[in-house]
Amino acid sequence: MPFKSGFVAIVGRPNAGKSTLVNTLVGRKVSIVTPKPQTTRNRIQGILNRDDAQVVLVDTPGIHKPANVLSRQMMDELQHALEGIDVLALIADASVDFGAGDRFAIQWVQRFHGPVFLLLNKVDRIPKTRLLPLIERYNREFDFAETFPISALTGLGCFDLVNGWLKRLPEHPPYFELDQFTDQPERFLAAEIIREKAIIATREEVPHSIAVLIDNFDEGGKLLRIRATVYVEREGQKGILIGKGGATMKKIGTQARLELESILGAHIFLELFVKVQPGWRQNSSIVRQLDWHRQLEQLASYQE
């Protein structure tokens, strides 16, 4: 059989299940997942390898109206995700009513001139009688190439979905090594895992104010040494993040270290520091540092 390979971008509103779907299809942790909306800030590629195909899945930030420098960069990431892809997949939460945010997402995907799939996620949470009217509702807004009811969490419908994508992908050699599961550098993955644990451990007012930058990533010897700074915007958020007697930060560090050791297959010494950087989401210098694509471009220019 001919080998197929191509790129599929997963887009949708915040908390629709984009990252969960990518992780399920790849079979490994590629993108961090939390109950909080707008967790994903960069476009991240997860690589699904099969004997007959390689599907490069582009996870993206949630479609939303930008309010600051950070959210504008997130929407820029979405725009870049449309470049060079073969299929666009709009994922929507089937367990909530169709609303203005869904209409905005559909209007956004119309800029892509290629096949657009509709993925109705979380169908395991709704009665089957609601499914057909919901499909009809979405198709009144846009002529989708195909529609797939799925559960990103359980994998329901995902096998048929991938086969649907493969019908649209070209015959092409694999773009990545067949044992590779993501394109993101280990430094960025470490920062994201730390941020995930910090988001889960803190209250509502803190998560969107958290940024993690890796200060040192030393792979020398048998021990991987990682030093990272967790930035927040206010002193009160710093206190919440650290916790009484440092308990919350210790919990975050332990959980992040254990997961990173499992993913990277190395013993890790992890140091975490917390700093207050007022209004960092409006600070273009810090926001640029959070984009690992730009970090790699800067590194390449320095080397040249």
C-alpha positions in Angstrom: 0.0 0.0 0.0 1.2 3.5 -0.7 2.5 5.5 2.3 0.6 8.7 3.1 1.8 11.6 5.1 0.4 15.1 5.9 -0.6 17.8 8.3 -3.9 18.2 10.1 -4.6 21.3 12.3 -6.9 20.9 15.2 -8.7 24.2 16.0 -11.7 25.1 18.2 -12.9 27.1 21.1 -11.0 27.0 24.5 -11.6 23.7 26.3 -13.2 22.0 23.4 -10.7 19.1 23.7 -8.0 19.8 21.2 -5.0 18.8 23.4 -6.8 15.8 24.7 -7.5 14.6 21.2 -3.9 15.1 20.1 -2.6 13.2 23.2 -5.1 10.3 22.6 -4.2 9.9 18.9 -0.5 10.1 19.5 -0.7 7.8 22.5 1.7 10.0 24.5 1.6 13.3 26.4 2.3 16.0 23.8 0.2 18.9 25.0 -0.7 19.8 28.6 -4.3 19.5 29.6 -6.1 21.3 32.4 -9.7 22.2 33.2 -8.9 25.9 32.7 -9.6 27.5 29.3 -6.8 28.8 27.0 -4.2 26.5 28.5 -2.4 26.0 25.1 -0.5 29.1 24.1 1.7 27.8 21.2 1.0 25.6 18.2 2.4 22.1 19.0 2.8 19.2 16.7 2.0 15.7 17.8 3.0 12.9 15.4 0.8 9.9 14.8 2.8 7.1 13.2 1.2 4.0 11.6 2.5 1.3 9.3 0.8 3.0 6.3 0.9 6.7 7.3 2.2 9.5 9.3 -0.3 12.2 10.4 1.2 15.3 11.9 -1.4 16.8 14.2 -1.1 20.6 14.9 -2.5 21.5 18.3 -3.4 25.1 18.6 -4.6 27.8 21.1 -8.4 28.2 21.5 -10.1 30.5 19.1 -11.0 33.7 21.0 -11.0 37.5 20.6 -7.6 38.8 21.8 -7.4 41.2 24.7 -3.6 41.6 25.3 -0.2 40.9 23.8 -0.2 37.3 24.9 -3.7 36.5 23.4 -2.8 38.3 20.2 0.3 36.1 19.9 -1.9 33.0 20.6 -4.2 34.1 17.7 -1.1 34.6 15.5 -0.2 31.0 16.3 -3.6 29.9 15.1 -3.1 31.8 11.8 0.4 30.2 11.3 -1.2 26.8 11.9 -3.1 27.1 8.6 0.1 27.4 6.6 1.0 24.2 4.7 -1.7 21.9 6.2 -3.7 19.4 4.2 -6.8 19.2 6.4 -8.4 21.6 9.0 -10.4 20.0 11.8 -12.8 22.1 13.9 -13.5 20.5 17.2 -16.6 21.5 19.2 -18.0 20.5 22.6 -21.2 18.7 21.8 -22.3 18.8 25.5 -23.0 22.5 25.4 -25.5 24.5 23.4 -24.4 26.1 20.1 -23.7 29.8 20.8 -22.0 33.0 19.6 -18.5 31.5 20.3 -19.2 28.5 18.0 -20.4 30.9 15.3 -17.2 32.9 15.7 -15.1 29.8 15.4 -16.9 28.7 12.2 -16.4 32.2 10.7 -12.7 31.9 11.6 -12.2 28.5 9.8 -13.7 29.8 6.6 -10.4 31.5 5.8 -8.9 28.0 5.1 -9.3 27.0 1.4 -9.3 23.2 1.8 -11.3 20.4 3.5 -12.7 21.3 6.9 -13.8 18.5 9.2 -16.3 19.0 12.0 -15.4 17.0 15.2 -18.3 16.9 17.7 -16.5 16.0 20.9 -17.7 14.6 24.2 -20.6 12.8 22.6 -20.4 10.2 25.4 -21.9 12.9 27.6 -25.1 13.5 25.6 -28.1 11.4 24.5 -28.0 10.1 20.9 -31.2 12.0 20.1 -29.3 15.3 20.4 -26.6 14.4 17.9 -28.5 14.7 14.6 -30.1 18.1 15.3 -26.6 19.4 16.5 -25.0 18.2 13.2 -27.7 19.9 11.2 -27.2 23.1 13.3 -23.5 23.2 12.5 -24.0 22.4 8.8 -26.4 25.3 8.4 -23.5 27.6 9.3 -20.9 25.9 7.1 -20.5 23.2 4.5 -18.1 20.8 6.3 -16.3 18.2 4.3 -17.1 15.5 6.8 -18.5 15.2 10.4 -17.3 12.9 13.1 -18.9 12.4 16.5 -16.0 11.5 18.9 -14.9 11.3 22.5 -11.3 12.6 22.6 -11.0 11.3 26.2 -12.1 7.7 25.6 -11.1 7.4 21.9 -14.7 6.8 20.7 -14.9 7.4 17.0 -11.2 8.3 16.7 -10.2 5.3 14.5 -12.8 6.3 11.9 -11.7 9.9 12.1 -8.1 9.1 11.3 -9.1 7.0 8.4 -11.2 9.9 7.2 -8.2 12.1 7.3 -6.1 9.6 5.4 -8.4 9.7 2.5 -7.5 13.4 2.1 -3.8 13.1 2.7 -1.3 12.8 -0.2 1.1 10.0 -0.9 4.3 11.2 0.7 7.3 9.9 2.7 7.2 10.6 6.4 8.2 14.1 7.4 9.6 13.0 10.8 11.5 10.0 12.0 9.0 7.2 12.7 10.0 7.0 16.4 9.4 10.7 17.0 6.1 11.8 18.7 6.5 15.6 18.8 8.5 18.5 17.3 8.8 20.5 20.5 12.2 20.8 22.2 12.6 19.2 25.6 13.1 22.6 27.2 9.7 23.8 26.1 8.1 20.5 27.1 9.6 20.9 30.6 8.2 24.5 30.9 4.8 23.3 29.8 4.6 20.4 32.3 5.6 22.8 35.1 2.9 25.3 34.0 0.3 22.5 33.8 1.0 21.4 37.4 0.9 25.1 38.6 -2.4 25.7 36.9 -4.0 22.7 38.4 -2.7 23.5 41.9 -3.9 27.1 42.0 -7.1 29.0 42.2 -9.1 30.8 39.5 -7.3 34.1 39.8 -3.8 32.6 39.2 -3.7 30.3 36.1 -3.8 32.8 33.2 -1.2 34.9 35.1 1.4 32.0 35.1 4.3 31.9 32.7 7.3 29.5 33.0 10.7 30.2 31.5 13.6 27.7 31.7 16.7 29.4 33.0 19.0 26.4 32.8 18.7 22.9 31.1 21.9 21.0 31.8 22.1 17.5 30.3 25.6 16.8 31.5 26.3 13.6 33.4 23.7 11.1 34.6 21.4 13.8 36.1 19.4 16.3 34.1 19.4 19.6 35.9 16.5 22.0 35.2 16.1 25.5 36.7 12.9 27.3 35.9 11.2 30.6 37.0 7.5 30.7 37.4 6.2 34.3 36.7 3.0 35.8 38.0 1.6 39.3 37.9 0.9 40.2 41.5 2.4 39.5 45.0 -0.9 37.9 46.1 -0.6 35.4 43.3 3.0 34.6 44.3 1.8 33.8 47.8 -0.9 31.5 46.5 1.6 29.7 44.2 4.1 29.2 47.0 1.5 28.1 49.6 1.9 27.9 53.3 5.4 26.9 54.2 6.1 26.4 50.5 3.8 23.4 50.3 2.1 24.3 47.0 5.3 24.9 45.2 6.8 21.7 46.6 3.8 19.8 45.3 4.1 21.4 41.9 7.8 20.6 41.7 7.4 17.0 42.7 4.5 16.3 40.3 6.4 18.0 37.4 9.7 16.2 38.1 8.0 12.8 38.3 6.2 13.3 35.0 9.2 14.7 33.2 11.3 11.8 34.4 8.7 9.4 32.9 8.6 11.3 29.6 12.3 12.0 29.2 13.6 8.8 30.7 16.1 10.5 32.9 16.7 11.4 36.6 16.0 15.1 37.1 17.0 17.7 39.6 14.4 20.4 39.4 14.7 23.9 40.9 11.7 26.3 40.8 11.7 30.0 41.6 8.7 32.4 41.7 8.9 36.0 40.6 6.4 38.8 40.2 6.4 40.5 36.8 3.5 43.0 36.8 1.5 43.0 33.6 3.8 40.5 31.8 0.9 39.5 29.4 1.2 43.0 28.0 5.0 42.8 27.9 6.0 41.8 24.3 9.6 40.9 25.4 8.4 38.2 27.8 5.6 37.0 25.6 8.2 36.5 22.8 10.3 34.3 25.1 7.3 32.0 25.6 7.2 31.2 21.9 9.8 28.4 21.4 9.5 28.7 17.6 11.0 32.2 17.9 13.6 31.0 20.4 14.8 28.5 17.8 14.9 31.1 15.1 17.0 33.4 17.3 19.4 30.6 18.2 19.8 29.8 14.5 20.5 33.5 13.7 23.1 33.6 16.5 24.8 30.5 15.2 24.9 31.9 11.7 
